Amino acid sequence: MSDSPTEVATKPPARMRGDLTSGPIPRTLLMFSLPALLTNVLQSLSGTVNSIWVGRLIGEEALAATANANIVMFLVSSAAFGFGMAGTVLIGQRFGGRDLDGARRSFGSVVGFCAMLMLVIAAIGYAGAGPLLRLLATPAGAYPLALVYLQLIFLSMPFMMVSIILSMGLRGTGDASTPLIFMGVTVALDTVLNPLLIAGYGPFPQLGIAGSALATIISAMISFIAMVTYVYVKDLPLRLRAKELRYLWPSKEELTFILTKGLPMGAQLLVMSSAGIIVVGLVNREGLLTTAAYGATMQLFNYIQMPAMAIGGAVSAMAAQFIGARKWDGLDKVTKAGLLLNFSFTGVVTVLLLLFDRPVLVLFLGPDSPAVPIAQHIQLLASWNFILFGVTMVYTATMRAAGAVWIPLVVVAVALFPVRLGFYELTYRWLEADAIWLSFPVGAAVGLLLGWYFYHHFNWRSAAGAQSPELAAEGAHAEGQPTGRMSADL
């Protein structure tokens, strides 16, 4: 017997591929976070392996050259990352609201805008690579190598950034597996091509440092072409066809959102990176052994913070879909699931690296290095701050999904500058180098308190006006949401 028109009208829509708003929230978040976490691990492993190839096949000056060039690239691309994150929020909201055309329009806009921006940056960066490296006081021996490497990477930036935006957009539609697959392709190709193009084995030319840059470019390009082909073959939601290709020229509405939300997100990355550079400067004052020890612990820190970063990104994408679907009562559940996952994943990784830190640190410093016990001491005092940092990431990720982008920037800026650096200045006279290591958990604890306070006591839901005034109004009046005096623009 067929359904009546009334019955058909009241049936919920069928679940779409990539829908993160249906099913048990903890399980959905876990299954969505795992591929993102593995993608981050692969990316870091790729950087580590490349550094080993460069250091072994060319030498320390080449390794220093790539390190200096990578600092420049991160600073330059932070704004584009912010715009990509803003686009991901908008894609997630519209996808969650079953507005596929709107999600494609948002994706096309952020890709088109970032591609044009990167073309300009590539031209300026290629011409200004030398002054940039001199501004960073790049060592004279590393400067020529860094210049070649940086100029080649600048030329590849438009294409590489579009690839990153595509991966971000796919996560906004609930697809974290496709970026993982093609990150694996990128890493495999890059790992193989680096030694072949650096040293010139077989038919490959010996290109030195340029070979390392070229290996990165070629592997990323092949992976990107394969991923785009995969998107069209599988007919994934963000593919643009025929008239939809006009979405690559951003509309005023889309561009306004991308700029107003993306700039604070990019600024947050700049704040974090600048704070890290300042800490490196403070560590350098403590002498060569301490600097070497901190360099080794930073390798471990990269892996400890990966769960927090992956879970934060997953919470943001999932919360954006809940907002787009107008399932306001699920936001707190998403946040709680994210907090539980963070404590579990980050806590386990932290404990394991504290228990077995010496064998890992020896890989970087050597078994007889006097820097090993210093590095262990740094680990003991500082590494557990990432558990607190992960909690803050979850709170701010949910708020960011609603378009409340100034809150995360304020939280990070306060925690890293007046708190972390202030603690160092106030306690260095009697704590000495320990003031640096203890400033990490102190800053993380304050960031957690600020994130918790903003999440529970300010009306950030009303910032969710990315789709329509009605959506913003629904968010502002969501059941159980405390009201506050702060502007919804936060």
FENBEL-V383516 format. One record per residue. N is the residue number from 1. RES is the residue in three letters. OMEGA is omega in degrees with one decimal (999 if undefined). D_FIRST is the distance of its C-alpha to the first C-alpha in whole Angstrom. Layout:
<<N:RES:OMEGA:D_FIRST> <N:RES:OMEGA:D_FIRST>>
This chain:
<<1:MET:-176.0:0> <2:SER:178.0:4> <3:ASP:173.4:7> <4:SER:178.9:9> <5:PRO:-178.6:13> <6:THR:-179.4:14> <7:GLU:179.4:12> <8:VAL:-176.3:13> <9:ALA:-176.2:16> <10:THR:178.0:17> <11:LYS:175.4:16> <12:PRO:179.4:19> <13:PRO:179.4:20> <14:ALA:-179.0:20> <15:ARG:178.6:23> <16:MET:171.6:26> <17:ARG:-178.8:29> <18:GLY:178.7:32> <19:ASP:-178.7:30> <20:LEU:-174.1:32> <21:THR:-179.5:31> <22:SER:177.9:28> <23:GLY:-179.4:29> <24:PRO:-175.1:32> <25:ILE:-179.0:34> <26:PRO:-178.9:37> <27:ARG:179.6:36> <28:THR:-179.8:35> <29:LEU:179.0:38> <30:LEU:-177.6:40> <31:MET:177.5:38> <32:PHE:-177.7:39> <33:SER:-174.0:42> <34:LEU:177.4:43> <35:PRO:177.8:43> <36:ALA:177.9:45> <37:LEU:179.4:48> <38:LEU:176.4:48> <39:THR:178.5:48> <40:ASN:179.3:51> <41:VAL:179.6:53> <42:LEU:-179.1:53> <43:GLN:179.4:54> <44:SER:177.4:57> <45:LEU:178.1:58> <46:SER:178.6:58> <47:GLY:179.5:61> <48:THR:-179.5:63> <49:VAL:178.6:63> <50:ASN:178.4:64> <51:SER:178.5:67> <52:ILE:178.7:68> <53:TRP:-178.6:68> <54:VAL:-178.7:70> <55:GLY:-176.8:72> <56:ARG:-172.8:73> <57:LEU:-178.1:74> <58:ILE:179.0:75> <59:GLY:-174.4:77> <60:GLU:-179.1:77> <61:GLU:177.8:77> <62:ALA:178.4:74> <63:LEU:176.3:72> <64:ALA:179.9:74> <65:ALA:-179.7:73> <66:THR:179.2:69> <67:ALA:179.2:69> <68:ASN:179.8:71> <69:ALA:-179.1:68> <70:ASN:175.9:65> <71:ILE:179.3:66> <72:VAL:-177.2:67> <73:MET:179.9:63> <74:PHE:-179.6:61> <75:LEU:-177.5:63> <76:VAL:-174.1:63> <77:SER:-177.8:59> <78:SER:-179.6:58> <79:ALA:179.6:57> <80:ALA:175.5:55> <81:PHE:178.2:53> <82:GLY:178.3:53> <83:PHE:177.5:51> <84:GLY:177.8:49> <85:MET:177.2:48> <86:ALA:177.5:47> <87:GLY:179.2:45> <88:THR:177.9:43> <89:VAL:-178.1:42> <90:LEU:176.9:41> <91:ILE:-179.5:39> <92:GLY:179.4:37> <93:GLN:-177.0:37> <94:ARG:177.2:35> <95:PHE:177.4:33> <96:GLY:177.0:32> <97:GLY:179.0:31> <98:ARG:177.8:29> <99:ASP:-176.3:31> <100:LEU:179.4:32> <101:ASP:177.5:34> <102:GLY:178.0:36> <103:ALA:177.9:37> <104:ARG:178.4:38> <105:ARG:178.1:40> <106:SER:179.4:42> <107:PHE:179.1:42> <108:GLY:-178.6:44> <109:SER:-177.2:46> <110:VAL:176.6:47> <111:VAL:-179.2:48> <112:GLY:-178.8:50> <113:PHE:-178.2:52> <114:CYS:177.3:53> <115:ALA:178.1:54> <116:MET:178.8:56> <117:LEU:-178.5:57> <118:MET:175.2:58> <119:LEU:178.1:60> <120:VAL:-178.7:62> <121:ILE:179.4:63> <122:ALA:-179.8:63> <123:ALA:179.7:66> <124:ILE:-177.6:68> <125:GLY:178.8:67> <126:TYR:-179.1:69> <127:ALA:-174.8:72> <128:GLY:-178.0:72> <129:ALA:-179.7:72> <130:GLY:178.0:75> <131:PRO:178.6:76> <132:LEU:180.0:73> <133:LEU:177.1:74> <134:ARG:177.7:78> <135:LEU:178.0:76> <136:LEU:-179.0:75> <137:ALA:178.0:78> <138:THR:-179.4:77> <139:PRO:-175.1:80> <140:ALA:-179.0:82> <141:GLY:-177.7:81> <142:ALA:-171.7:78> <143:TYR:-178.0:78> <144:PRO:179.6:78> <145:LEU:179.8:75> <146:ALA:-178.7:73> <147:LEU:179.1:73> <148:VAL:-178.1:72> <149:TYR:-175.9:69> <150:LEU:-179.6:68> <151:GLN:178.0:69> <152:LEU:-180.0:66> <153:ILE:176.8:64> <154:PHE:-179.2:64> <155:LEU:-177.3:63> <156:SER:-171.6:60> <157:MET:-179.2:59> <158:PRO:-179.4:57> <159:PHE:-177.1:55> <160:MET:-179.9:55> <161:MET:176.4:53> <162:VAL:177.7:50> <163:SER:179.2:49> <164:ILE:179.3:50> <165:ILE:178.0:48> <166:LEU:178.5:45> <167:SER:178.4:45> <168:MET:-179.3:45> <169:GLY:178.4:42> <170:LEU:177.6:40> <171:ARG:176.0:40> <172:GLY:177.2:39> <173:THR:175.6:36> <174:GLY:-177.3:35> <175:ASP:176.3:37> <176:ALA:-177.1:40> <177:SER:-179.6:40> <178:THR:175.1:41> <179:PRO:178.5:44> <180:LEU:-179.1:45> <181:ILE:-173.4:45> <182:PHE:167.3:47> <183:MET:175.2:49> <184:GLY:177.0:50> <185:VAL:-179.8:51> <186:THR:-177.4:53> <187:VAL:-179.5:55> <188:ALA:179.7:55> <189:LEU:-177.7:57> <190:ASP:-179.5:59> <191:THR:-179.5:60> <192:VAL:-174.1:61> <193:LEU:-177.2:63> <194:ASN:-179.8:65> <195:PRO:-178.6:67> <196:LEU:-177.2:67> <197:LEU:176.9:68> <198:ILE:-173.0:70> <199:ALA:177.8:73> <200:GLY:177.8:72> <201:TYR:175.1:71> <202:GLY:-177.0:71> <203:PRO:-176.3:70> <204:PHE:178.9:69> <205:PRO:176.7:72> <206:GLN:-173.0:74> <207:LEU:179.1:72> <208:GLY:-177.1:73> <209:ILE:177.1:71> <210:ALA:177.4:70> <211:GLY:177.5:68> <212:SER:178.0:66> <213:ALA:-178.7:65> <214:LEU:177.4:64> <215:ALA:178.2:62> <216:THR:-178.1:60> <217:ILE:-177.3:60> <218:ILE:-178.4:59> <219:SER:178.9:56> <220:ALA:-178.8:55> <221:MET:179.0:54> <222:ILE:-180.0:53> <223:SER:-179.7:50> <224:PHE:179.3:49> <225:ILE:179.0:49> <226:ALA:-178.9:47> <227:MET:177.6:45> <228:VAL:177.1:44> <229:THR:179.8:43> <230:TYR:179.8:41> <231:VAL:-178.5:39> <232:TYR:179.7:38> <233:VAL:-179.7:37> <234:LYS:-179.6:35> <235:ASP:179.4:34> <236:LEU:-169.4:34> <237:PRO:-173.0:34> <238:LEU:179.5:37> <239:ARG:179.4:38> <240:LEU:-179.1:39> <241:ARG:171.2:39> <242:ALA:-175.3:40> <243:LYS:179.6:41> <244:GLU:179.1:40> <245:LEU:177.2:43> <246:ARG:178.3:45> <247:TYR:178.9:44> <248:LEU:172.3:47> <249:TRP:-170.5:49> <250:PRO:172.7:48> <251:SER:-178.9:47> <252:LYS:-178.6:49> <253:GLU:-178.5:47> <254:GLU:-176.7:46> <255:LEU:177.9:50> <256:THR:178.9:50> <257:PHE:-177.2:48> <258:ILE:-178.7:49> <259:LEU:-175.0:53> <260:THR:178.4:53> <261:LYS:-176.0:51> <262:GLY:-178.7:52> <263:LEU:176.6:56> <264:PRO:177.7:56> <265:MET:176.1:54> <266:GLY:178.0:56> <267:ALA:177.9:59> <268:GLN:177.7:58> <269:LEU:178.1:58> <270:LEU:178.2:62> <271:VAL:-179.6:62> <272:MET:-178.4:61> <273:SER:179.3:63> <274:SER:176.0:66> <275:ALA:177.9:67> <276:GLY:178.0:66> <277:ILE:178.2:69> <278:ILE:178.9:71> <279:VAL:177.4:71> <280:VAL:177.1:72> <281:GLY:177.9:75> <282:LEU:179.9:76> <283:VAL:-178.8:75> <284:ASN:178.7:78> <285:ARG:-175.5:80> <286:GLU:175.9:80> <287:GLY:-172.5:82> <288:LEU:-177.4:81> <289:LEU:180.0:79> <290:THR:178.0:77> <291:THR:178.3:76> <292:ALA:179.5:75> <293:ALA:-179.9:74> <294:TYR:177.5:71> <295:GLY:178.7:70> <296:ALA:-179.9:69> <297:THR:177.7:67> <298:MET:176.0:65> <299:GLN:177.8:64> <300:LEU:178.6:63> <301:PHE:-179.3:61> <302:ASN:-178.4:59> <303:TYR:179.0:57> <304:ILE:-175.9:57> <305:GLN:-178.2:56> <306:MET:178.0:53> <307:PRO:-179.8:50> <308:ALA:179.8:51> <309:MET:-179.2:51> <310:ALA:-179.3:47> <311:ILE:177.3:46> <312:GLY:178.0:47> <313:GLY:179.2:45> <314:ALA:178.1:42> <315:VAL:-179.6:42> <316:SER:179.8:43> <317:ALA:-178.3:40> <318:MET:179.1:37> <319:ALA:178.3:39> <320:ALA:177.9:38> <321:GLN:177.4:35> <322:PHE:179.2:34> <323:ILE:178.5:36> <324:GLY:178.8:34> <325:ALA:-178.7:31> <326:ARG:176.5:33> <327:LYS:-172.9:32> <328:TRP:-177.6:36> <329:ASP:179.8:35> <330:GLY:-175.6:35> <331:LEU:179.4:38> <332:ASP:178.2:40> <333:LYS:176.1:38> <334:VAL:179.7:39> <335:THR:-179.9:43> <336:LYS:177.1:43> <337:ALA:177.4:41> <338:GLY:178.2:44> <339:LEU:180.0:47> <340:LEU:179.1:46> <341:LEU:-179.2:46> <342:ASN:179.0:49> <343:PHE:-177.2:51> <344:SER:-174.5:49> <345:PHE:-177.1:50> <346:THR:178.8:53> <347:GLY:-179.6:55> <348:VAL:-179.9:54> <349:VAL:179.8:56> <350:THR:-179.2:59> <351:VAL:-179.3:60> <352:LEU:-179.3:60> <353:LEU:173.5:62> <354:LEU:-179.2:64> <355:LEU:-174.5:65> <356:PHE:-175.0:65> <357:ASP:-176.1:66> <358:ARG:179.4:70> <359:PRO:180.0:68> <360:VAL:-178.6:66> <361:LEU:178.9:69> <362:VAL:178.0:72> <363:LEU:-177.5:70> <364:PHE:-170.8:71> <365:LEU:-175.6:74> <366:GLY:-173.6:75> <367:PRO:-174.9:76> <368:ASP:-176.2:80> <369:SER:175.9:79> <370:PRO:178.6:80> <371:ALA:-177.0:77> <372:VAL:178.8:75> <373:PRO:176.5:76> <374:ILE:179.0:76> <375:ALA:177.3:72> <376:GLN:178.5:71> <377:HIS:177.6:72> <378:ILE:179.0:70> <379:GLN:-176.4:67> <380:LEU:-175.9:68> <381:LEU:-167.8:69> <382:ALA:-166.2:66> <383:SER:-176.1:63> <384:TRP:177.0:61> <385:ASN:-177.2:61> <386:PHE:173.8:58> <387:ILE:177.6:56> <388:LEU:178.3:57> <389:PHE:179.6:56> <390:GLY:176.9:53> <391:VAL:178.4:52> <392:THR:179.2:53> <393:MET:-178.5:51> <394:VAL:179.2:48> <395:TYR:-176.8:48> <396:THR:178.2:50> <397:ALA:178.7:47> <398:THR:179.7:44> <399:MET:179.3:46> <400:ARG:178.5:47> <401:ALA:177.2:43> <402:ALA:-178.1:43> <403:GLY:179.1:46> <404:ALA:-168.7:49> <405:VAL:-179.4:51> <406:TRP:-179.9:54> <407:ILE:178.5:54> <408:PRO:179.4:54> <409:LEU:179.1:57> <410:VAL:-178.6:59> <411:VAL:-178.1:58> <412:VAL:-178.2:59> <413:ALA:-179.7:62> <414:VAL:-177.1:63> <415:ALA:-173.7:63> <416:LEU:-175.2:64> <417:PHE:-178.5:67> <418:PRO:-177.0:69> <419:VAL:-176.5:68> <420:ARG:-177.9:68> <421:LEU:176.5:71> <422:GLY:177.0:73> <423:PHE:179.0:72> <424:TYR:-177.8:74> <425:GLU:-176.0:77> <426:LEU:-171.6:77> <427:THR:-172.9:78> <428:TYR:-175.2:79> <429:ARG:-179.6:83> <430:TRP:178.3:82> <431:LEU:-176.3:79> <432:GLU:-173.6:80> <433:ALA:178.7:77> <434:ASP:176.9:75> <435:ALA:178.1:75> <436:ILE:-174.1:72> <437:TRP:-179.9:70> <438:LEU:178.8:70> <439:SER:178.4:69> <440:PHE:179.3:66> <441:PRO:178.0:64> <442:VAL:177.6:66> <443:GLY:179.9:64> <444:ALA:179.9:61> <445:ALA:178.2:61> <446:VAL:176.8:62> <447:GLY:177.7:59> <448:LEU:-179.5:56> <449:LEU:178.9:58> <450:LEU:178.7:57> <451:GLY:178.6:54> <452:TRP:-177.3:53> <453:TYR:179.3:54> <454:PHE:-177.3:53> <455:TYR:-171.9:49> <456:HIS:-170.5:49> <457:HIS:177.6:52> <458:PHE:-172.9:51> <459:ASN:-176.7:48> <460:TRP:-180.0:47> <461:ARG:-178.5:44> <462:SER:176.1:45> <463:ALA:-174.7:46> <464:ALA:179.6:42> <465:GLY:-177.0:43> <466:ALA:-176.9:42> <467:GLN:-174.9:39> <468:SER:175.0:39> <469:PRO:-179.7:41> <470:GLU:179.9:38> <471:LEU:178.4:38> <472:ALA:-179.6:41> <473:ALA:177.9:41> <474:GLU:-179.9:38> <475:GLY:-178.0:40> <476:ALA:-177.1:43> <477:HIS:179.0:41> <478:ALA:-174.8:39> <479:GLU:175.6:39> <480:GLY:-178.7:42> <481:GLN:177.1:44> <482:PRO:177.2:48> <483:THR:179.1:49> <484:GLY:-176.2:53> <485:ARG:-176.8:55> <486:MET:-179.1:55> <487:SER:178.4:54> <488:ALA:179.1:50> <489:ASP:175.0:52> <490:LEU:999:52>>
